[in-house]
């Protein structure tokens, strides 16, 4: 078994790297600007730049020498900038440039010029055309810009119009990128800092995992035992009224929305009858109602699934052989049918493992349980990027780990499966 586990762990390395890459692309590339989502559209360019600097979002995505900066973005230009011969026109910087960084400027210029050269001296960029050709646009790439004096544009002759300006800064090395920053932070087990609480995400996950497990583990185990037990009852009394009643009940439970059970439990069982506390996480009594709601809301689907799995086994040849040997129906179900039906049951159980970690979003939010589910909802509502990414990342990795546990459990519950 040790060799099998070692091989499976080695095989999981590229899968986990793929999960990390997909998570990185979703939060760093596909989702747009994390700073704009977290701070809002009215945030100043300097605060957006500081947010990106702290989290490594102001670097190239994978590699490169140059990256853009918000000090002078193209979007800051509301109108074109006219240039008059012999006059210095300043370029407005939205915040001071860093003195320890090399910058360059890309200038889009409608000029009457075939070959255009530039010179920079004391912050003045002089643009001098070689010949006149109307209606053309050129892009100038300046060299390293001085940051101690304001940058100004100047043409030596004629009139020109600047159509775009893009300021870029040079990275310390080619691999200084968002991906490397993300990967090195994960190697240090650093999932970032919450924007709302200014707390380490790892500390928040560590604090919220116990309340989540206190809620989800009883729901998981209680739902599993109850649904498998009722599925065995359906199989024992198949095609009788007991089976038909349980099927009708399971369909009815599946038809009721999850939120309806929460509202019904809080209003009737907690508020009207006073059987349970409505809100909080002070003792085990506060978990009774959400655990009950969680088991009931998922019982219908689980009962239908496990009933189908067990009935598929009942009509196989080995069951008829067991009956021919004189075994009772209960003995056949427990000693033969149930062990052979454990493969799909174990698969369904393993897929639920990541949900034990992430918690129940609705239950924790409605019942005031300070777990990871409620924390995720709050992070989504406040655009707390690091918290959402941390929860998603750990949950995705747990799915990969669950696949390894599933293979091991196959061999434990079914002697026909060998770990080789």
Protein Blocks (a to p, Z undefined) as FASTA:
>chain_A
ZZmmmmmmmmmmmmmmmmmmmmmmmmmmmnopfklmmnopkbcfklmmmmmmmnopaccf
kbcjbdcdfklcfklmmbacdddehiacddddfbdcdfkbccddddddddddfbdcddde
ehiacdddfbdcehiacddddddddfkbccddddfedjdddfbdcdddddfbfklcfklm
mmmmmmnopgbjafklopafklmmmmmmmmmmmmmmmmmmmmmmmmmmmmmmmmmmgoia
klmmmmmmmmmmmmpcfklmmmmmmmmmmmmnomacfbdcfbfklmmmmmmmmmmmmmmm
mmmmmmmmmmmmmmpmklmmmmmnopafklmmmmmmmmmmmmmmmmmmmmmmmmmmnopf
klmmmnopacfklmmmmmmmnopaklmmmmmmmmmmmmmmmmmmmmmmmmmmmmkbccZZ
